[in-house]
Amino acid sequence: MRLTDLLHPHLDDVTSVVDATSGGLRLDPYLHLPPGVAPTRHEQPVGPGELMLLCYGPDPALHGDEADCLAALERMRPGGRGLIVFGHPGTDLPYHRLLDALVAHRCQVLHAASLGYTHLHAGAVFACTEELLPPHDWFGHPLPADGFATALRIADEYVLADFVSRSQRARLIDLERAAEESARALETAREDGLAERLAAALRDKDQLTSELRRARARTGVLESRVTMLEGSTSLRVGKALVSAARSPKRRAARLPGELYGLWRQRKAKGRPAGSPARAAALAPEPQADDRFYLSHRAVSVAPRDRLVITGVLTDRTAQDFAADAVVGRVLPHDGRLLVERTDPDVFLVQLSACAAQDGPWSLTGTGLAPDLDRRLAELAARARGLGRAAVLWRDGPESSAPGLSLLPWDTVLDGDTGTALFRLDPVTDGRDRLRDVFLQDSTRVRLARLAALTGGPDPLAERRIAVLAAPRDATDVARLVAQALGQLHRPAEVVVADPAGLALDELTAASVAVHAGPPTAPWVADWTDLTEDRPDTLLLDLLCAQEFSGADAVGHTPAADDYAFVPALHPLLVRRSLLDSGAPPDSWSRAGHRLFAVRGKEPS
């Protein structure tokens, strides 16, 4: 929730907002106060028609000091209201440190909610009153007032909520502790794996060096023997006799002369060392170049931006994963070589690929193919020896391949491998089904979970969107912030010409990067016209359509085509590389780029 969404339902009859924060954080850019409500700062009591702003958090320099917050509560008078924002996460909210002061100064909390900012995680609206006010529901609307019934509701909900929150807090602490232990174990395994890989590489280098030295020595001996044989008199006499035998008429008459010449050369070898013939015989022979040259070389120095998976997968899973990852499927005879050469981020074994009735790894883990069990165990051990995680994806009943659970896996994932959006039918499944799969059950979401466990590149980075905007005044800024933060799929960055002169702090606080210059996200949406009404599902629907189609640009057509490839459209979401090419939109289809149309609200 945004801070303005929490505050505005409680601004009725409020004409002045009093800033009582003591830290360095400015809350004005988050409020977007309506006309007639003026922000001010004073040390006087806060009464009817006024609302006090307070901030409390773990960083006193940013959020302010606790003592200043408690002192500000002393200025509350009946009829006054207040908004306090917390820098603590909701699960660690130290409300008990303020509860006594709120009660002592007759302040009743009306509504509390989580905030989606990096340094503000929760907020609460309260009012100073002489009588019990009706509480508000989850949407911020007041419930019917009935004195005693209201008190009973508050007391009952307090007891029950405290009971539920205690168990949830305990579970959260256990999960956080388990996550920290898993992260430390994985980091230790990686460090150990790197050291082992380095030692193995050094051993391989020493072994190759010794083998190369021995090969060079054997080559030198063989070359010397060949030279000696080629210069021997016996070989030359044999060659002369063979030549004479092959053509007796032409070579036989010359045979005595050749033999006499060989006898003279052999006799010359016995002359003293100082003779010219001896010096020529002792002259060093030209040596061959002992350097080795590569006849073929293929080197990639680009950083890994996709998850690399090697393992045992079904045909369907390998096809779905290939859209977002580099997939290598091992076979029983080449698995070790593929694991070593591809250096994957994870060695993944899918249970359904082993429990299937056909395929190269069929019956693995069932006890009916012990040779396959042994080879799979060797591959998992080799992957772990290389410092890579070995993961079992248990997408079926464990009883179908019980032997797999006995192997030393780093992580075991339970559940299916997700659904690729291109396998859905927009007509049959409907737009809501596409959204649900996109957000929770898609193959890309499953791969992101795998990448988080193994430390590989996050596939969800391909869903980042940059919004191009050109706000001119405070009204445009307010519309831009409201539309960007209101999207069900928030943009990752907002690109404006001069961000320094605009009040866009709320976007930055909500983890939306604001900068000038070219966008860096894979996808770009043009929002330069801020007078358009954009629904909160706009970016979500555009990304659903892109992931379904694999298109390079998604947008609307005058004919209101829906989920269809078209030759031309009004682009609403464009691949950044296509936008950087500078080609006009009417030439995209002719250049081979895929354009996909979705029906939605036409620009006004």
matplotlib code that plots the C-alpha trace (Angstrom):
import matplotlib.pyplot as plt

x = [0.0, 1.1, 1.2, -1.4, -3.8, -3.6, -3.9, -6.5, -9.6, -8.9, -8.5, -12.2, -12.4, -8.6, -7.3, -3.7, -1.0, 1.5, 5.0, 6.4, 9.1, 12.6, 14.7, 16.1, 13.2, 10.8, 7.3, 5.8, 6.5, 4.6, 1.4, 0.0, -2.3, -5.5, -6.1, -7.0, -4.9, -1.7, 1.4, 2.9, 5.3, 4.9, 5.2, 1.7, -1.0, -2.7, -6.5, -9.6, -8.9, -5.2, -3.3, 0.1, 2.9, 5.2, 8.0, 9.6, 12.2, 15.6, 17.7, 17.4, 19.1, 16.5, 13.4, 13.9, 14.4, 11.9, 11.9, 10.9, 8.1, 6.8, 7.1, 5.1, 2.2, 1.9, 0.7, -2.4, -5.7, -9.3, -10.4, -6.8, -5.6, -2.2, -0.3, 2.7, 5.0, 7.4, 10.8, 10.6, 9.3, 5.7, 6.7, 9.2, 7.0, 7.8, 4.3, 4.6, 7.1, 4.4, 1.3, 1.4, 1.9, -1.0, -3.3, -2.1, -2.9, -6.3, -5.1, -7.0, -5.5, -8.1, -6.2, -2.8, -1.4, 1.9, 3.7, 5.6, 8.7, 12.3, 12.7, 9.0, 7.3, 4.1, 1.9, -1.0, -3.7, -4.9, -7.2, -7.3, -10.8, -12.8, -14.9, -14.4, -14.5, -15.6, -12.8, -12.1, -12.2, -9.4, -10.3, -10.2, -14.0, -15.5, -17.6, -21.0, -20.5, -22.1, -20.2, -20.1, -20.1, -17.2, -15.2, -16.0, -14.9, -11.6, -10.9, -11.8, -9.8, -6.8, -6.7, -7.3, -4.9, -2.2, -2.6, -2.3, 0.5, 2.6, 2.5, 3.2, 6.1, 7.6, 7.2, 8.8, 11.8, 12.2, 12.1, 14.5, 16.9, 16.6, 17.2, 20.3, 21.7, 20.9, 22.6, 25.7, 25.9, 25.5, 28.2, 30.5, 29.9, 30.7, 33.9, 34.9, 33.9, 36.0, 39.0, 38.6, 38.1, 41.3, 43.3, 41.9, 42.8, 46.4, 46.6, 45.4, 47.8, 50.8, 49.7, 49.3, 52.7, 54.4, 52.6, 53.6, 57.2, 57.2, 55.6, 58.2, 61.0, 59.5, 59.0, 62.6, 63.8, 61.6, 62.8, 66.4, 65.7, 64.0, 66.9, 69.4, 67.5, 67.0, 70.8, 71.9, 73.7, 71.7, 68.4, 69.9, 71.2, 67.9, 66.1, 68.5, 68.0, 64.2, 64.2, 66.3, 64.0, 60.9, 62.3, 65.2, 65.6, 66.0, 67.5, 69.6, 72.3, 72.7, 72.8, 76.6, 77.2, 74.8, 76.3, 79.8, 78.6, 77.2, 80.5, 82.4, 80.0, 80.3, 84.1, 84.1, 82.4, 85.6, 87.8, 89.4, 87.3, 89.0, 88.0, 85.2, 83.1, 83.4, 82.4, 79.4, 78.4, 78.6, 76.6, 73.4, 70.3, 67.4, 65.1, 61.3, 59.3, 58.4, 55.4, 51.9, 49.2, 45.4, 43.8, 40.4, 39.4, 36.0, 36.0, 33.1, 34.0, 30.4, 28.9, 26.3, 22.9, 20.8, 20.5, 22.5, 20.8, 22.3, 20.4, 17.7, 14.5, 11.4, 10.9, 8.2, 10.1, 13.3, 11.3, 9.7, 12.9, 14.8, 12.8, 14.5, 17.6, 20.4, 19.4, 21.7, 20.1, 22.6, 22.5, 23.9, 27.0, 27.9, 26.7, 30.1, 31.6, 28.6, 28.6, 32.3, 32.2, 29.1, 29.9, 26.2, 24.7, 22.7, 22.6, 18.8, 17.1, 13.3, 11.6, 9.0, 11.9, 13.3, 9.9, 8.7, 8.3, 10.4, 13.5, 17.2, 16.8, 13.6, 13.3, 16.1, 15.5, 13.1, 15.6, 15.1, 18.0, 21.0, 23.5, 21.5, 21.2, 25.0, 25.6, 23.2, 24.8, 28.2, 26.9, 25.4, 28.6, 30.7, 28.5, 28.8, 32.6, 32.7, 31.0, 27.6, 24.3, 22.6, 18.8, 16.0, 12.8, 10.2, 7.2, 5.6, 5.0, 8.2, 7.1, 7.4, 11.2, 12.1, 15.8, 16.3, 15.6, 18.6, 21.1, 22.9, 21.0, 21.7, 18.1, 14.8, 12.0, 8.4, 5.7, 5.3, 7.6, 5.0, 3.1, 4.5, 2.1, 2.3, 0.6, -2.6, -5.6, -6.6, -10.1, -10.7, -8.6, -9.5, -7.5, -7.7, -6.2, -3.3, -2.6, -2.6, -0.3, 2.0, 2.3, 2.4, 2.5, 4.5, 7.6, 9.6, 8.5, 9.5, 12.9, 13.3, 12.9, 15.5, 17.9, 17.5, 18.4, 21.4, 22.7, 22.2, 20.9, 17.3, 14.9, 12.4, 14.9, 13.5, 10.2, 11.7, 10.0, 11.3, 8.7, 9.5, 7.8, 7.9, 6.1, 5.8, 4.3, 3.3, 0.0, 1.9, 4.2, 1.3, -0.3, 3.0, 3.6, 0.0, 0.0, 3.4, 2.9, -0.7, 0.3, -0.1, 3.3, 5.3, 7.9, 11.5, 12.6, 11.2, 13.2, 12.7, 14.7, 15.6, 14.8, 16.6, 13.9, 11.0, 9.5, 9.9, 11.2, 8.2, 9.2, 12.7, 11.4, 9.2, 12.3, 11.6, 14.8, 14.5, 17.2, 17.8, 19.4, 18.7, 16.6, 18.3, 15.4, 14.7, 11.2, 10.2, 6.7, 6.1, 4.1, 5.1, 1.4, 0.4, -3.2, -4.1, -6.0, -4.0, -5.6, -3.6, -3.5, -1.9, 1.7, 0.6, -1.6, 1.1, 3.7, 1.3, 0.7, 4.4, 5.3, 2.5, 3.5, 7.3, 6.7, 9.1, 6.3, 2.9, 0.1, -3.3, -4.7, -7.6, -9.5, -9.2, -7.4, -7.0, -4.2, -3.2, -0.1, -0.5, 1.5, 1.2, 0.1, 0.3, 3.2, 2.7, 5.5, 8.6, 11.8, 14.6, 16.9, 14.3, 13.7, 17.5, 17.7, 15.9, 13.7, 10.2, 7.3, 5.8, 8.9, 9.2, 7.1, 8.9, 12.2, 11.1, 10.0, 6.9, 4.1, 1.3, -2.0, -4.0, -7.4, -7.6, -8.4, -7.5, -5.5, -7.7]
y = [0.0, 3.6, 6.1, 8.3, 5.4, 4.9, 8.6, 10.0, 8.1, 9.9, 13.5, 14.4, 17.7, 18.0, 21.4, 21.3, 18.5, 19.1, 17.6, 16.5, 14.2, 14.7, 12.6, 13.4, 11.7, 14.0, 12.7, 15.5, 13.7, 10.6, 12.4, 14.1, 16.2, 17.4, 21.1, 23.0, 20.8, 22.7, 21.2, 23.1, 22.7, 24.1, 23.1, 23.9, 21.3, 19.5, 19.6, 19.4, 19.9, 19.0, 15.8, 15.1, 13.2, 11.0, 8.6, 5.9, 3.4, 1.7, 4.5, 7.6, 9.8, 8.9, 8.1, 10.2, 9.4, 7.5, 10.2, 12.8, 10.6, 10.2, 13.9, 14.7, 12.5, 14.7, 17.5, 15.6, 17.1, 15.6, 15.8, 15.7, 12.9, 11.5, 9.3, 7.4, 5.5, 2.8, 1.9, -1.6, -4.6, -5.5, -8.7, -6.8, -3.8, -2.6, -1.2, -2.0, 0.9, 3.3, 1.6, 3.0, 6.6, 6.3, 5.1, 7.7, 10.5, 9.1, 8.1, 5.2, 3.5, 3.4, 1.6, 0.0, -1.3, -2.4, 0.0, -0.9, 1.2, 0.2, 2.3, 2.6, -0.8, 0.0, 2.9, 3.6, 6.3, 7.3, 9.8, 11.5, 11.0, 11.2, 8.2, 4.9, 5.3, 2.5, 0.6, 0.3, -2.8, -4.1, -1.5, 1.5, 2.0, 2.6, -0.1, 0.6, 2.2, 0.5, 1.4, -1.9, -4.0, -2.0, -2.6, -6.3, -6.5, -4.8, -7.0, -10.2, -9.4, -8.4, -11.7, -13.8, -11.8, -12.0, -15.7, -16.2, -13.7, -15.5, -18.7, -16.9, -15.0, -18.3, -19.9, -16.9, -17.1, -20.8, -20.2, -17.3, -19.4, -22.3, -20.0, -18.5, -22.0, -23.1, -20.0, -20.6, -24.3, -23.4, -20.8, -23.2, -25.8, -23.4, -22.3, -25.9, -26.7, -23.9, -25.0, -28.6, -27.5, -25.4, -28.3, -30.6, -28.2, -27.9, -31.7, -31.9, -29.3, -31.1, -34.4, -32.8, -31.1, -34.4, -36.2, -33.5, -33.7, -37.4, -37.1, -34.6, -36.9, -39.8, -37.6, -36.5, -40.2, -41.2, -38.2, -39.2, -42.8, -41.7, -39.4, -42.2, -44.7, -42.3, -41.6, -45.3, -47.0, -50.1, -48.2, -46.4, -49.7, -51.3, -48.4, -48.7, -52.5, -52.1, -49.4, -51.6, -54.5, -52.5, -51.2, -53.5, -52.1, -48.5, -48.6, -51.9, -50.3, -47.4, -49.7, -50.3, -46.5, -45.8, -48.6, -47.2, -43.7, -45.1, -46.8, -43.6, -41.7, -44.3, -44.2, -40.4, -40.7, -42.2, -39.1, -37.0, -34.5, -31.5, -32.4, -30.4, -33.6, -34.3, -30.7, -31.0, -34.3, -32.8, -29.6, -29.4, -30.4, -27.8, -28.4, -28.4, -25.6, -27.2, -24.8, -26.1, -24.2, -24.4, -25.4, -24.3, -22.0, -20.9, -18.7, -16.7, -14.0, -12.6, -12.9, -15.5, -13.9, -17.1, -20.1, -23.1, -26.4, -29.9, -33.0, -35.5, -33.9, -34.9, -33.7, -31.3, -29.8, -29.4, -27.5, -25.3, -24.5, -23.8, -20.5, -19.0, -21.2, -23.1, -26.7, -29.7, -33.2, -35.9, -39.5, -42.5, -42.7, -39.0, -37.5, -37.0, -35.3, -33.0, -32.0, -31.2, -29.3, -27.3, -26.3, -25.8, -23.7, -26.7, -30.4, -31.1, -34.5, -34.6, -37.5, -38.0, -38.4, -41.3, -42.9, -42.9, -46.1, -45.0, -42.8, -43.2, -42.9, -45.0, -47.0, -45.1, -45.1, -48.0, -50.7, -52.3, -50.6, -50.6, -49.6, -46.4, -45.8, -46.0, -43.7, -41.1, -41.2, -40.7, -37.7, -36.1, -36.6, -35.2, -32.1, -31.5, -32.1, -29.3, -26.9, -27.1, -27.8, -31.2, -30.8, -33.3, -32.0, -34.3, -33.6, -37.0, -39.4, -40.4, -44.0, -44.1, -43.8, -44.2, -44.8, -41.1, -39.8, -41.8, -39.8, -36.9, -33.9, -30.3, -29.4, -31.2, -29.3, -30.6, -29.7, -29.4, -27.6, -24.9, -24.1, -22.3, -19.6, -20.6, -23.9, -22.0, -21.1, -17.4, -18.1, -21.2, -20.3, -16.6, -13.5, -14.1, -17.6, -16.2, -13.6, -16.2, -18.5, -15.6, -14.4, -17.7, -20.9, -20.2, -22.1, -18.9, -18.4, -22.0, -21.4, -18.2, -20.3, -22.8, -19.9, -18.4, -21.7, -22.3, -18.8, -18.6, -15.7, -14.8, -15.6, -13.0, -10.3, -10.7, -9.3, -5.9, -2.9, 0.6, 3.4, 6.5, 9.5, 13.3, 15.0, 18.7, 19.8, 18.5, 17.1, 15.0, 13.8, 12.8, 10.9, 9.2, 8.0, 6.9, 4.9, 3.4, 2.3, 1.2, -1.4, -5.0, -5.6, -2.5, -1.1, -1.6, 1.9, 5.2, 7.3, 11.0, 13.8, 15.6, 13.6, 16.1, 18.7, 16.4, 15.1, 11.4, 10.3, 8.0, 6.0, 5.5, 4.5, 1.9, 0.3, 1.9, 3.3, 6.9, 8.1, 9.9, 8.5, 5.2, 2.5, -0.6, -3.0, -5.6, -4.0, -0.4, 1.2, 4.7, 6.8, 10.2, 11.2, 11.2, 12.3, 8.7, 6.6, 3.4, 0.5, -1.2, -4.4, -2.8, -3.9, -7.2, -8.0, -6.8, -9.0, -12.0, -11.5, -11.2, -14.3, -16.2, -15.2, -14.5, -11.3, -8.4, -5.7, -5.8, -3.3, -2.3, -2.2, 0.0, -3.3, -4.3, -7.6, -9.7, -12.3, -12.4, -11.7, -8.6, -6.7, -3.3, -2.0, 0.9, -0.3, -0.3, -2.6, -3.0, -5.0, -2.6, -3.9, -3.2, 0.3, 1.0, 0.0, 3.2, 1.6, 3.1, 0.9, 0.6, -1.3, -3.7, -6.5, -6.3, -6.6, -9.9, -8.7, -10.3, -8.0, -9.2, -7.4, -7.5, -5.8, -3.3, 0.3, 2.5, 5.6, 8.6]
z = [0.0, -0.7, 2.1, 0.4, 0.2, 3.9, 4.7, 2.4, 3.8, 7.1, 5.7, 6.1, 8.0, 8.1, 6.9, 8.2, 8.3, 11.1, 10.4, 13.8, 12.5, 13.8, 11.4, 8.0, 6.1, 4.2, 4.0, 1.9, -1.5, -0.3, 0.8, -2.3, -0.2, -1.8, -2.4, 0.7, 3.0, 3.8, 5.4, 8.3, 11.2, 14.7, 18.4, 19.4, 20.5, 17.7, 17.9, 15.7, 11.9, 12.2, 11.6, 13.0, 11.1, 13.1, 12.2, 14.2, 13.1, 13.7, 12.2, 14.4, 11.7, 9.1, 11.1, 14.2, 17.8, 20.0, 22.7, 20.1, 19.0, 22.5, 23.2, 20.1, 21.4, 24.4, 22.1, 21.0, 22.0, 21.5, 17.9, 16.5, 14.3, 13.6, 11.2, 12.4, 9.9, 11.0, 9.6, 11.2, 9.2, 10.1, 11.8, 14.1, 14.8, 18.4, 18.9, 22.6, 23.1, 21.9, 23.2, 26.7, 25.4, 23.0, 25.7, 28.2, 25.7, 24.7, 21.2, 19.5, 16.5, 13.7, 10.8, 10.3, 7.0, 5.4, 3.1, 0.0, 0.5, 1.2, 4.4, 5.5, 6.1, 8.0, 9.0, 11.4, 11.6, 15.1, 16.7, 20.0, 21.5, 24.7, 23.7, 22.0, 18.2, 15.8, 14.3, 10.6, 8.4, 6.2, 3.5, 5.8, 6.1, 9.6, 11.1, 12.7, 16.1, 19.1, 22.3, 24.2, 21.0, 19.7, 22.9, 22.8, 19.2, 19.9, 22.9, 21.2, 18.1, 20.2, 22.0, 18.9, 16.7, 19.4, 19.6, 15.8, 15.5, 18.1, 16.2, 13.0, 14.5, 15.9, 12.5, 10.8, 13.2, 12.4, 8.7, 8.8, 10.9, 8.5, 5.5, 7.1, 7.9, 4.3, 2.9, 5.1, 4.1, 0.4, 0.6, 2.5, -0.1, -2.9, -1.2, -0.7, -4.2, -5.6, -3.6, -4.7, -8.3, -8.1, -6.7, -9.3, -12.0, -10.7, -10.6, -14.2, -15.2, -13.7, -15.2, -18.6, -18.3, -17.5, -20.3, -22.7, -21.6, -22.1, -25.5, -26.6, -25.5, -27.4, -30.5, -30.3, -30.1, -33.1, -35.2, -34.5, -35.5, -38.7, -39.5, -38.8, -40.9, -43.8, -43.9, -43.5, -46.4, -46.0, -46.6, -49.6, -51.1, -50.6, -52.4, -55.3, -55.6, -55.4, -58.1, -60.4, -59.9, -60.7, -64.1, -65.1, -68.6, -67.5, -63.9, -64.0, -66.2, -63.7, -60.6, -60.5, -60.7, -57.8, -55.7, -56.4, -55.3, -52.1, -51.4, -51.9, -49.6, -46.9, -47.2, -46.8, -43.4, -42.0, -42.8, -40.0, -38.1, -39.6, -43.2, -44.9, -45.2, -41.5, -40.6, -42.9, -41.3, -37.8, -38.6, -36.5, -38.3, -38.4, -35.4, -35.7, -33.9, -30.5, -29.9, -30.1, -32.0, -31.7, -34.9, -33.5, -30.7, -29.4, -26.4, -24.8, -22.3, -21.8, -18.4, -17.7, -17.9, -18.1, -15.8, -17.0, -16.1, -16.8, -15.8, -16.3, -17.6, -19.5, -23.1, -22.1, -19.1, -21.2, -23.9, -21.3, -19.5, -22.7, -23.1, -20.0, -19.4, -21.1, -20.8, -21.3, -21.0, -19.9, -21.1, -19.2, -21.5, -21.7, -18.4, -16.8, -19.8, -20.2, -16.5, -16.6, -19.9, -19.4, -15.8, -15.0, -12.2, -11.1, -11.8, -11.8, -11.7, -12.4, -10.7, -13.5, -16.0, -13.9, -13.1, -16.7, -18.7, -21.6, -22.0, -21.4, -17.6, -17.3, -14.1, -12.4, -8.6, -8.7, -8.0, -11.4, -13.1, -10.6, -13.3, -14.0, -10.2, -9.9, -12.9, -11.6, -8.2, -9.8, -11.8, -8.7, -6.8, -9.6, -9.8, -6.1, -6.4, -9.0, -6.5, -8.1, -6.5, -7.1, -6.9, -7.0, -8.4, -6.9, -9.2, -8.5, -5.7, -3.9, -4.0, -7.8, -7.5, -3.8, -4.6, -5.6, -2.1, -0.9, -2.9, -1.3, -2.8, -1.8, -2.2, -2.9, -4.6, -4.3, -6.8, -10.5, -12.8, -13.7, -16.8, -19.8, -20.9, -24.5, -23.5, -22.4, -24.5, -23.8, -25.0, -22.9, -19.8, -19.8, -18.9, -15.2, -15.5, -17.6, -14.9, -12.1, -14.0, -14.9, -11.3, -9.4, -11.5, -14.6, -15.5, -15.2, -11.6, -10.8, -12.4, -10.3, -7.2, -8.4, -9.2, -5.8, -4.2, -6.3, -6.8, -10.6, -12.7, -11.9, -14.9, -13.6, -14.6, -18.1, -16.8, -15.9, -17.6, -18.1, -18.3, -20.5, -19.0, -19.4, -16.5, -16.8, -13.4, -10.0, -11.4, -14.0, -11.3, -9.1, -12.0, -12.9, -9.4, -8.9, -12.2, -11.7, -8.2, -8.8, -11.4, -10.4, -12.2, -11.2, -13.6, -12.6, -13.7, -14.7, -17.3, -17.3, -18.8, -15.6, -12.4, -10.2, -10.5, -9.9, -6.6, -7.4, -4.0, -3.5, -6.7, -5.4, -1.9, -3.6, -5.3, -8.7, -10.1, -11.5, -13.9, -17.1, -20.2, -22.0, -20.3, -19.0, -18.6, -21.3, -22.0, -22.5, -22.2, -23.5, -21.0, -22.2, -22.4, -18.8, -19.6, -20.6, -18.1, -17.6, -15.7, -13.0, -15.1, -18.1, -17.7, -16.4, -19.4, -21.8, -20.3, -20.2, -23.9, -24.6, -22.6, -24.3, -27.8, -27.6, -29.6, -29.9, -29.5, -27.9, -28.4, -29.7, -33.2, -34.5, -35.3, -31.6, -32.4, -29.4, -28.9, -32.6, -34.6, -36.7, -39.3, -37.6, -34.2, -31.8, -29.6, -25.8, -24.8, -26.9, -26.6, -25.7, -28.4, -31.0, -29.7, -29.7, -33.4, -34.2, -36.9, -37.3, -36.0, -39.5, -40.6, -37.7, -39.3, -42.7, -40.8, -39.3, -35.9, -34.4, -33.4, -31.1, -30.5, -27.3, -26.8, -24.1, -23.3, -26.3, -25.6, -25.1]

ax = plt.figure().add_subplot(projection="3d")
ax.plot(x, y, z, "-o")
ax.set_aspect("equal")
plt.show()
